[in-house]
Amino acid sequence: MTSLKGKSVLITGGAGFIGSHLIEKIIEEKPGGITAVDNFFLGEESNLDKAKSSFPEISVENIDASDYEKMKNAVKGVDVVFNLAMVPLPVSLVKPSWAFDINVDITRVICELGREGRFGTLVQYSSSEVYGTALHSKMSETHPLLPCTPYAASKAACDHLVHSYYKTFGLDMVIIRPFNNYGPRQNDKSYAGVIPITIKRIMSGETPVIFGDGTQTRDFLYVEDTARATIDAFKQQNTRGKTMNVASGREISINDLVKAICNELDWTKPPAHEKRRPGDVDRHLGDITLAKQLMNFKPTVALEEGIKRTVDWYREKYSV
């Protein structure tokens, strides 16, 4: 088993939702140094307040991770790169070419820096969106990649790119493929996901909105479970060269999800339904057998508890 203790770590997208939670978990491993790279497209420096209170030495770099020269300087002395930076799915619906190019360029730059020996190990973030709609009940890593949006296509391309550098140049890498993450600090503004935007609407006295009929399903994983799995993926050497799903292994419809949020917030009015969004997948349910085998992964936060924690955090944020 490999350790992060004493190592210099760089996290792209470090001021983002998942990135900031990951940094908090990395701090528990007693690293030698932490660099958070973010261009603050969606990330917020305040997301790092908790991390800075326990690890004041965090270096925060306002950098576009697709800029090779700036990233070359940022990775000096770095041992491990966790690559979380990306342009999210909703942006790819309005700026498809730009979103695709940026996502691939970020990964291309990181892979090149790794090929050149400028850091040791890459932990790359994929997305369950690369699978498209489930062709069968549980989606393992062997499920065909059938992306339905430019975002999903860009993430599939990034996965192939990272694997090609592993095969061709011996890049030390592992790919984490999270299903739908949620929890405190998830973006609730532009391009927000269903959980934070539903919470925000209800807290503002607005009717929650479901796109389509709401029977589409997702597999939601609490962000702290994702962060823990990410670190374990680095620590376990048998993960190298592999792609691993991290998910709850539990399927829930958007209708039932919104109902659970409404119940937590004592909202009794029915949600509104709007036109289904382009590229929206019908069904997602992750098979986590491989992650269990390679790093003993097991989700620890049930959806009901996770929603409660998330609602409580937003209540405090908005002082409701």
Secondary structure in CASP SS format (residue, H / E / C, confidence):
PFRMAT SS
TARGET T0000
AUTHOR 0000-0000-0000
METHOD secondary structure of the structure
MODEL  1
M C 1.00
T C 1.00
S C 1.00
L C 1.00
K C 1.00
G C 1.00
K C 1.00
S E 1.00
V E 1.00
L E 1.00
I E 1.00
T E 1.00
G C 1.00
G C 1.00
A C 1.00
G C 1.00
F H 1.00
I H 1.00
G H 1.00
S H 1.00
H H 1.00
L H 1.00
I H 1.00
E H 1.00
K H 1.00
I H 1.00
I H 1.00
E C 1.00
E C 1.00
K C 1.00
P C 1.00
G C 1.00
G E 1.00
I E 1.00
T E 1.00
A E 1.00
V E 1.00
D E 1.00
N C 1.00
F C 1.00
F C 1.00
L C 1.00
G C 1.00
E C 1.00
E H 1.00
S H 1.00
N H 1.00
L H 1.00
D H 1.00
K H 1.00
A H 1.00
K H 1.00
S H 1.00
S H 1.00
F C 1.00
P C 1.00
E C 1.00
I C 1.00
S E 1.00
V E 1.00
E E 1.00
N E 1.00
I C 1.00
D C 1.00
A C 1.00
S C 1.00
D C 1.00
Y H 1.00
E H 1.00
K H 1.00
M H 1.00
K H 1.00
N H 1.00
A H 1.00
V C 1.00
K C 1.00
G C 1.00
V C 1.00
D C 1.00
V E 1.00
V E 1.00
F E 1.00
N E 1.00
L C 1.00
A C 1.00
M C 1.00
V C 1.00
P C 1.00
L H 1.00
P H 1.00
V H 1.00
S H 1.00
L C 1.00
V C 1.00
K C 1.00
P H 1.00
S H 1.00
W H 1.00
A H 1.00
F H 1.00
D H 1.00
I H 1.00
N H 1.00
V H 1.00
D H 1.00
I H 1.00
T H 1.00
R H 1.00
V H 1.00
I H 1.00
C H 1.00
E H 1.00
L H 1.00
G H 1.00
R H 1.00
E C 1.00
G C 1.00
R C 1.00
F C 1.00
G C 1.00
T E 1.00
L E 1.00
V E 1.00
Q E 1.00
Y E 1.00
S C 1.00
S C 1.00
S H 1.00
E H 1.00
V H 1.00
Y H 1.00
G C 1.00
T C 1.00
A C 1.00
L C 1.00
H C 1.00
S C 1.00
K C 1.00
M E 1.00
S C 1.00
E C 1.00
T C 1.00
H C 1.00
P C 1.00
L C 1.00
L C 1.00
P C 1.00
C C 1.00
T C 1.00
P H 1.00
Y H 1.00
A H 1.00
A H 1.00
S H 1.00
K H 1.00
A H 1.00
A H 1.00
C H 1.00
D H 1.00
H H 1.00
L H 1.00
V H 1.00
H H 1.00
S H 1.00
Y H 1.00
Y H 1.00
K H 1.00
T H 1.00
F H 1.00
G C 1.00
L C 1.00
D E 1.00
M E 1.00
V E 1.00
I E 1.00
I E 1.00
R E 1.00
P E 1.00
F C 1.00
N E 1.00
N E 1.00
Y E 1.00
G C 1.00
P C 1.00
R C 1.00
Q C 1.00
N C 1.00
D C 1.00
K C 1.00
S C 1.00
Y C 1.00
A C 1.00
G C 1.00
V H 1.00
I H 1.00
P H 1.00
I H 1.00
T H 1.00
I H 1.00
K H 1.00
R H 1.00
I H 1.00
M H 1.00
S C 1.00
G C 1.00
E C 1.00
T C 1.00
P C 1.00
V E 1.00
I E 1.00
F E 1.00
G C 1.00
D C 1.00
G C 1.00
T C 1.00
Q C 1.00
T E 1.00
R E 1.00
D C 1.00
F E 1.00
L E 1.00
Y E 1.00
V H 1.00
E H 1.00
D H 1.00
T H 1.00
A H 1.00
R H 1.00
A H 1.00
T H 1.00
I H 1.00
D H 1.00
A H 1.00
F H 1.00
K H 1.00
Q C 1.00
Q H 1.00
N H 1.00
T H 1.00
R C 1.00
G C 1.00
K C 1.00
T E 1.00
M E 1.00
N E 1.00
V E 1.00
A C 1.00
S C 1.00
G C 1.00
R C 1.00
E C 1.00
I E 1.00
S E 1.00
I H 1.00
N H 1.00
D H 1.00
L H 1.00
V H 1.00
K H 1.00
A H 1.00
I H 1.00
C H 1.00
N H 1.00
E H 1.00
L C 1.00
D C 1.00
W C 1.00
T C 1.00
K C 1.00
P C 1.00
P C 1.00
A E 1.00
H E 1.00
E E 1.00
K C 1.00
R C 1.00
R C 1.00
P C 1.00
G C 1.00
D C 1.00
V C 1.00
D C 1.00
R C 1.00
H C 1.00
L C 1.00
G E 1.00
D C 1.00
I C 1.00
T H 1.00
L H 1.00
A H 1.00
K H 1.00
Q H 1.00
L H 1.00
M H 1.00
N C 1.00
F C 1.00
K C 1.00
P C 1.00
T C 1.00
V C 1.00
A C 1.00
L H 1.00
E H 1.00
E H 1.00
G H 1.00
I H 1.00
K H 1.00
R H 1.00
T H 1.00
V H 1.00
D H 1.00
W H 1.00
Y H 1.00
R H 1.00
E H 1.00
K H 1.00
Y H 1.00
S C 1.00
V C 1.00
END
